[in-house]
Amino acid sequence: MTKFLIFCLGALAASCTGSPSFPDTALDYCAAQVRRTLAELPADSTLTPRNIAPDSTRWHLNRVCKEEWTAGFWPGVLWYDYEYTGDTTVRNAARRYTEALGFLSEIPAYDHDLGFLVYCSYGNAYRLTRDERYREVILRTADTLATLFNPRVGTILSWPREIPALGGHNTIMDNMINLEMLFWAAENGGDPRLAEIARSHADRTMQYNFREDGSSYHVAVYDPASGAHLRSCTHQGYADSSMWARGQAWGIYGFTMCYRFTHDPRYLEFARKITDLYLNRLPEDGIPYWDFDDPAIPSAPRDASAAAVVASALLELSTCLGNEGEAYRTAAEKMLRELDRNYRGGTRCPALLVHSTGHHPAGSEIDYAIIYADYYYYEALLRLRRIQRGEPLF
């Protein structure tokens, strides 16, 4: 029996023996933590939570700017909390923090992170309010993101600032998440070409950001003039040959999302391939070390953020596969239960989750609470709740 099957059987057992109120108990905890954060934040909605150090009990705040790629996650958390609780105070705060990002639709693209910044905030805002002003911001920002697309390469340029250091047009795995804004915009009044850009980007990423076994490189570098692939490497992983956990998570989430918009069976097949590899290499508790190939394992730090991203993606993937999807759902639920038991910020700090890893090679945010972990955790819990209730996922 493969490790993947053993893992899923364990997940199924956990779902049968655990509290029948899960994930509602975890969602109640999230709502309480959100209120703790709101109580400690200043009135200035251009200051947003970024992280909490292991020796701290309060959020470190960063000011909203084009360089602060995580600024869309806190308003996204607030919209998820409003979706769960219906609390109008939270809704009003979500509006304030979302609208602080509106300037991003009016300036040139700094890098690929516009999807994280605007779709996680304005996307959820429009979904829950149907305020046309929010849709217009998303459409404008999608057009801005598209300006980074190089048709000779076939991908969006992720980091313009890193062209000299990396030696060419660079495309990173994280960029897969930003394709969601392009697909959505193309279906909601934007230029249909945005979907073509997203598909081209996904296809080239599939070709050059992955190895034959389905493990991912963080970065692919291309000649911007000819479009030729030059090399694939890492930036935030342990080594060029290793599997960085959050990079693999972005891929799992991204290709599953691509299937949602395109119904292209290639994306579904590829999502399953890279997911099965990830699941087969997980430690017993389902929470990855920051890089699957760090020789310091089992003393290496974990990455709760990668676990949250994958859990959310697995729940979507499970709905694409009929009965075959049950294993992915139970695996996701096992991950979420483990995060709920052993990765809570709890009474120590107001974050939903602790023990994430940001940029390990740079020595940045190691074993921290990080805001994007909270965003995908809340999203995954809400997705599980919808599935349990027989409600549409989207």
Secondary structure, DSSP 8 states (H G I E B T S, - for coil): --HHHHHHHHHHHHHHHS-TTTTHHHHHHHHHHHHHHHHHS-S-TTEEEEEE-TT-SS-EEEE--TT-TTTTHHHHHHHHHHHHH--HHHHHHHHHHHHTTGGGGSS---STTHIIIIIIIIIHHHHHH--HHHHHHHHHHHHHHHTTEETTTTEE-S-GGGHHHHTSEEEETTHHHHHHHHHHHHHTTS-THHHHHHHHHHHHHHHHSB-TTS-B-SEEEE-TTT--EEEEE-SSSS-TTS-BHHHHHHHHHHHHHHHHHH--HHHHHHHHHHHHHHHHTS-TTS--BSBTT-TTTTSS-B-HHHHHHHHHHHHHHHHTSGGGGHHHHHHHHHHHHHHHHHSB-TTT-S-SB--EEEEGGGTEEEEEEEHHHHHHHHHHHHHHHHHHHT----
